[in-house]
Amino acid sequence: MPLPLPTGQLASPTPLVWLPADHRELGNEPHRMPFLVLGDKYIRAVRVGAHAQPVVFGLAQADQIDHLLSLVDGVMLTGSPSNVNPAHFGESVADPSLPLDAERDHLTLALVKACVAQGVPLLGVCRGFQEINVALGGSLHQQVQEVPGLMDHREPKHLPIEVQYAPAHDIAIEPASAMAVWAGGTTARVNSLHGQGVNRLASGLRAVAHAPDGLVEAFEVEAATTFACAVQWHPEWRCWENRFYAAILGAFGEACVQRRRGRPK
């Protein structure tokens, strides 16, 4: 099925959403070169689901965050093949074969704190969910599937992409939460494509959804003055086909519109 193309006018004034890119080396030896990578599905979800204009600040540095946040109306931290370096929560790397992204860590962990402090709408997805927890003082299970009592939350990589992103398990949602409103109830079925997961939830975060094994699947920033929420699953995946996923993106987009209206022109 072809992916939807943006149609019609964006909201006026048009909100801008910053999506930090991954840093990867692509190509075969001896022709590997560094690239900035950002998945189409995230850009399309912002454009179609949040009705906002995605923007990328190539090679942005942590000392530029305040200036760059003054130009945008929201931040979406995407998923990625790379993991948050365990050094950021006081551990050594358990599996050296898994990819890391030091440049992304350096930017996004500082970006999370700035978004919360400045009231910038913030949506975290998968790695982004993990980044928010670590940035605010939490820790991660490096290999969820190795933890007694927890399920294997990884995708079946030998199967087609559509199967990998298909609903995989239920989540239990806190009744008194925005997540329950978006889901239309206290249960929902979501996809699952992750190896890391929340171990210690950071102070100031409220868990609002859990997997059947008890793993945190969604949280919100309790003291946030605007949308500040993160999910372990991938609501960007064909969000236009899933009412729950669309509601998450829509609420994020509306918060970005409100910030845009309040920013100096």
N, C-alpha and C positions, 0 to 999 in steps of 0.2 A: 504494500500500500504506500503511495507516495506521501511524503511528509507535507504538512500544510505550509503554505507560504503566507507571510504576513499580508493582510489585506486591509484597506481602508486607512483612516487616520488614527494615529495614536492619540492618547488623551492629551488635552491641552491644559496647562503646559506639559510637555513631554518629559517624564522622569527618565533619568539616566542611571543605569545600574552598572557598577564596576564589578567585573569578573577577573580576579587574578589568574594568570595563566600558569601552567606547569612548565618546568624547565627540563627538557629531555634531549638526549642525543639520539638522532635517527639516522638510518642508513646502515649499510654493510661496511665492515672494515675493508680497505683503509679509507673509506669515504664517509665515515660518521661525522656529523656536524651538529652543533647545538641548535635547537628549535624552541620557540615558545609555542605551547600547544593548548588549545581550548576546544573542547568537544562541541560539535554542532548542536547536540541535544540540549546542552545548557543554554547556549545562545538562543536557540529556538524557543525554549521554555520561557525565557525572560521576555522575548519579543511577542510570542503568541499567548503565553499563559499569564504573564504579569503585565502585558501591554506597555512595556517600557523599552527603551533603547539600550541594548548592551554596549558597554565600552570597555576597552582594554588599554591599560597604561603599560606599554612594553618596558621591561627592565625597571619598573618602579622600585624605589628603595624605601626603607622604613622611615628615613628622615624626611620623606616627601608626603607621608600619609596625611598630615593635617591639611596641607594645601590641596591634595587630590580629593579628599573627602569634601572640601568646600565646593567642588565642581559637580558632585554627583548626589543622587537622592537615595541610593541604597547600595548594598554590597551583597553579592551572592558568592559564597565559598563552595566550590564545586567538589565533586568526587575526583579521584585520580588513581592510577595504578600505584603511585608511590604512597609510602606510609609516613606518618609523622615520626621524626627521629625520636626514639625512646630516651635519648639524653635529655630531652626537654621535660621529662617527668622522672628523671633520676635513675634510669635503667640503661643497661647496655643492650645492644642489638641482639635479639635471640636468633634471627635467621638472616645472615648476611646476604643471602641470595635475593631477598626482597628489595625492591627499589626504594630509594630515599630521594628527597628533593630539598636540599639545604637552603637554596635561594627562596623557594616558596615558604618554607618554615619561617625564615627570617622576616619575611614581609607579613605573612598572614597572622602570625601569633601576635605581632604588634598591632595589626589592623583590627583584630577582634577587640582588643582593649579600647582602641580609639573609637570604634563604632559604638560601643556600650557607653563610653564616657560622653560622647557628643550626640547621642540620640539618633544615630543613623540606622535606618532599617537594615536588619541583618538576617540573612537566611543561610544556614549551613546544611550541606548535603553530603552524607557519607564521610569523606575525608574532612570536609568542612565542618561537620558535626564533631568530629574528633578534635579538630584544630581548636574549636571554641572551648571544649572541655579542658584541653591542655593549656591553652592560653590563660584561662581563668583559675588554674591551679589543680586541675584534676589529673587523673592518670588513665592509662589504657591497658587492656589485655592485648599483648602483641599478637597472640595467636588464640583467638577465641575457641577454636576447635580443640585446643589442647587443655582447656580448663575443665576439670571434672564438673559435670552437671550442666554444662552449656552445650548447645547444639553446634553443628558446623553451619555457619552462616554464609559460607562461600557459594558462589554460583557454579553450576556445572559447565566448566569451560569447554568441554568437548561438544556441547550442544549448540544449536543456532542461537544467535543473539536474542531473538524473540523469546526463546525459552529461558535464557539466562535472566531476562528482565521480567519474566512472568511472575505473578503473585506466588510467593513461596510459603508464607506462614501468616498466622493471625497476629494482631497486636491487641493488647488490652489498654484502653485509653481512659485517663482520669476524667470522671464525669464533669467536674467543674473546671473545664479548660477550653480554650479556643480550639484546640485540636479536636475535641469531641464535637464542637459545632461544625467544623470543616468536614469531619467524617460522617456527620449525621447520626452519631451514636457512640457507644463506648467500645465497639470492636470494629476492626477493619482488617483487610488482607493486603499485605504489601510484598514487594520484591525483596531480595536479600542477596547482596553482592559485596561482602566485606570479610576481611580476616581479622582486623583490629576491632575493638569495641570498648565501651566505657568500663573501666574497673572502678576507680573512685570518682564519683561525680563531684565536680568543683563546687565549692561553697558559692551560693548565690544562684545556682541553677536548680530548677524544679523539674524532675522527671514527670512527663505527662503521657508516656506510653512505654509499654514493656512487651518484649517477646514472650512466648510461652515458657522459656527457660529462665525468665526473670531479667534478661539483659535489657538495659535501657535502650529504647528505640527512638525516643524523642524527648526533648527538653526545651524549656523556655528560660530566659533570663529574668529572674524575679523582679529586679529593680529597674528593668528597662522602661523607658518612657515612650517607646514605640515598638513596632514589630521586632522581636529578637528571638528567633526560634530555630531549632535545628533538628534534622531527622537523620536516622541511620540508613534509611532506604533511599530510593531514587525516584522522587515525585516528578522529576523532569521528564522521565521516560513516557512519551506519548501522553502528556498531561491533558491534552484535549480529548482523550478517550476515557478518562477516569475522573469522576466528579470529585473525589476526595483529593487527588493530586491537584486538580485544577483549582480547588478551593484554597489550598495552601499557596499556590502561586498567585492567585487572585488577591488574597489578603496581603501578601507581601507587596504586590504591585500597588494596591490602594494606599498602603503606608508610604510608599515611594512618592505617589501623587501628592499626598498631604505634605510631605517634606518639600517637594518641588514648589508647591504653592506658597510655602513660608520662606523660601530662600530669596535673598535679595536678587533682583534682576540686573 
